[in-house]
Amino acid sequence: MNTETAIVVLGTVGGFCTTFAFVPQVVKIWKQGGRDLSYGMLALYLFGVLLWLAYGVLVHAAAVTWTNAATAILIAFATFSKAWTDRRDFLKQPLAAPAAERG
């Protein structure tokens, strides 16, 4: 294996690992909701990933481009799932009792 091939393999495997490390978090959000995650963290993470995606496109680095595109999709899905479960949980909350009943 020559150096150029090793670099491509290294980048691809590294990108695969960091991208799919987020999959269990997405599954947890889907099943249990995302109460422990902040929208600020998800937004900053997505912004950083989009910057890496732009970098990958500009330098023609396929591994950087594809893995960050996949990560951006996962983050967007996680954010959507968190918003959906937050809304679902909010709608399930009982309404406050009227003032006359509170005494």
Stockholm file with secondary structure:
# STOCKHOLM 1.0

chainA/1-103         MNTETAIVVLGTVGGFCTTFAFVPQVVKIWKQGGRDLSYGMLALYLFGVLLWLAYGVLVHAAAVTWTNAATAILIAFATFSKAWTDRRDFLKQPLAAPAAERG
#=GR chainA/1-103 SS CCHHHHHHHHHHHHHHHHHHTTHHHHHHHHHHCCTTSCHHHHHHHHHHHHHHHHHHHHTTCHHHHHHHHHHHHHHHHHHHHHHHHHHHHHHHSCCCCCHHHHC
#=GC SS_cons         CCHHHHHHHHHHHHHHHHHHTTHHHHHHHHHHCCTTSCHHHHHHHHHHHHHHHHHHHHTTCHHHHHHHHHHHHHHHHHHHHHHHHHHHHHHHSCCCCCHHHHC
//
